[in-house]
Amino acid sequence: MIQPEFQERLGDIGNWITVNGESIYGTTFGPLQGEQGYRTTARGSDVFLHVFDWPSTPLKITGLKPKVLSARLPANNQPLSFKETDADLQITLPQNAPDKYVSVVALRTL
């Protein structure tokens, strides 16, 4: 028999994968590595930001080379506004993270 706390954690993982599985299945390492507060995965022209530390200001990404066409939260399919310059990408996020442990921002790039 699985202990209740383990059942709860497995349930949380299953719920997260149901919503954010596209950021894991069929992906590889993303274009940005070793960043503070987030990690990336990628599949084709999609880049997924796994945000561990939800910021209270726009999320600032530096070093992303492909042009970003769109940004959204897979948790609720909410489109996100963003501003891209030669120096960085700034994504405006809702005040509260959509996921308890790690939230995903999906970027479609050119």
C-alpha positions as a Python dict, from the first residue, in 0.01 Angstrom:
ca = {
    (1, 'M'): (0, 0, 0),
    (2, 'I'): (124, 348, -88),
    (3, 'Q'): (139, 593, 201),
    (4, 'P'): (-114, 882, 183),
    (5, 'E'): (153, 1154, 148),
    (6, 'F'): (303, 966, -149),
    (7, 'Q'): (-41, 924, -304),
    (8, 'E'): (-96, 1298, -272),
    (9, 'R'): (239, 1382, -434),
    (10, 'L'): (180, 1135, -720),
    (11, 'G'): (-165, 1291, -772),
    (12, 'D'): (-7, 1640, -788),
    (13, 'I'): (248, 1519, -1044),
    (14, 'G'): (-25, 1355, -1254),
    (15, 'N'): (-235, 1672, -1250),
    (16, 'W'): (66, 1884, -1348),
    (17, 'I'): (158, 1650, -1636),
    (18, 'T'): (-204, 1654, -1761),
    (19, 'V'): (-184, 2033, -1798),
    (20, 'N'): (185, 2082, -1885),
    (21, 'G'): (281, 1754, -2053),
    (22, 'E'): (353, 1928, -2384),
    (23, 'S'): (653, 2093, -2212),
    (24, 'I'): (800, 1752, -2123),
    (25, 'Y'): (696, 1480, -2371),
    (26, 'G'): (893, 1480, -2696),
    (27, 'T'): (1114, 1770, -2589),
    (28, 'T'): (1487, 1810, -2550),
    (29, 'F'): (1699, 2056, -2356),
    (30, 'G'): (1608, 2416, -2432),
    (31, 'P'): (1816, 2696, -2581),
    (32, 'L'): (1888, 2858, -2243),
    (33, 'Q'): (2064, 2662, -1970),
    (34, 'G'): (2178, 2744, -1617),
    (35, 'E'): (1941, 3036, -1572),
    (36, 'Q'): (1832, 3155, -1228),
    (37, 'G'): (1464, 3087, -1152),
    (38, 'Y'): (1370, 2888, -1463),
    (39, 'R'): (1474, 2607, -1694),
    (40, 'T'): (1392, 2551, -2061),
    (41, 'T'): (1287, 2262, -2282),
    (42, 'A'): (1217, 2275, -2655),
    (43, 'R'): (1037, 2092, -2934),
    (44, 'G'): (1065, 2224, -3288),
    (45, 'S'): (986, 2596, -3280),
    (46, 'D'): (836, 2579, -2929),
    (47, 'V'): (1037, 2679, -2623),
    (48, 'F'): (899, 2606, -2277),
    (49, 'L'): (1005, 2809, -1974),
    (50, 'H'): (964, 2614, -1649),
    (51, 'V'): (939, 2898, -1398),
    (52, 'F'): (1029, 2802, -1040),
    (53, 'D'): (1043, 3154, -894),
    (54, 'W'): (732, 3342, -1012),
    (55, 'P'): (834, 3707, -1048),
    (56, 'S'): (625, 4006, -940),
    (57, 'T'): (759, 4204, -1238),
    (58, 'P'): (776, 4101, -1604),
    (59, 'L'): (984, 3790, -1663),
    (60, 'K'): (1306, 3900, -1831),
    (61, 'I'): (1477, 3652, -2064),
    (62, 'T'): (1816, 3726, -2217),
    (63, 'G'): (2001, 3527, -2479),
    (64, 'L'): (1702, 3379, -2663),
    (65, 'K'): (1795, 3402, -3031),
    (66, 'P'): (1483, 3303, -3228),
    (67, 'K'): (1214, 3568, -3270),
    (68, 'V'): (916, 3506, -3042),
    (69, 'L'): (580, 3497, -3217),
    (70, 'S'): (356, 3424, -2917),
    (71, 'A'): (356, 3344, -2547),
    (72, 'R'): (94, 3163, -2339),
    (73, 'L'): (32, 2974, -2017),
    (74, 'P'): (-52, 2608, -2089),
    (75, 'A'): (-224, 2584, -1748),
    (76, 'N'): (-519, 2790, -1874),
    (77, 'N'): (-418, 2864, -2237),
    (78, 'Q'): (-401, 3235, -2147),
    (79, 'P'): (-211, 3442, -2404),
    (80, 'L'): (60, 3659, -2255),
    (81, 'S'): (180, 3996, -2376),
    (82, 'F'): (552, 4037, -2434),
    (83, 'K'): (804, 4286, -2564),
    (84, 'E'): (1111, 4174, -2754),
    (85, 'T'): (1417, 4391, -2809),
    (86, 'D'): (1770, 4318, -2930),
    (87, 'A'): (1874, 4287, -2564),
    (88, 'D'): (1598, 4076, -2410),
    (89, 'L'): (1245, 3941, -2401),
    (90, 'Q'): (1007, 4068, -2133),
    (91, 'I'): (692, 3865, -2068),
    (92, 'T'): (409, 4015, -1865),
    (93, 'L'): (280, 3749, -1627),
    (94, 'P'): (-32, 3737, -1411),
    (95, 'Q'): (23, 3825, -1047),
    (96, 'N'): (-24, 3468, -925),
    (97, 'A'): (147, 3160, -1064),
    (98, 'P'): (-101, 2917, -1221),
    (99, 'D'): (78, 2613, -1076),
    (100, 'K'): (177, 2548, -717),
    (101, 'Y'): (532, 2421, -775),
    (102, 'V'): (646, 2515, -1125),
    (103, 'S'): (454, 2708, -1390),
    (104, 'V'): (516, 2679, -1761),
    (105, 'V'): (527, 2958, -2021),
    (106, 'A'): (507, 2829, -2379),
    (107, 'L'): (677, 3037, -2647),
    (108, 'R'): (624, 2990, -3020),
    (109, 'T'): (933, 3107, -3208),
    (110, 'L'): (1026, 3169, -3568),
}
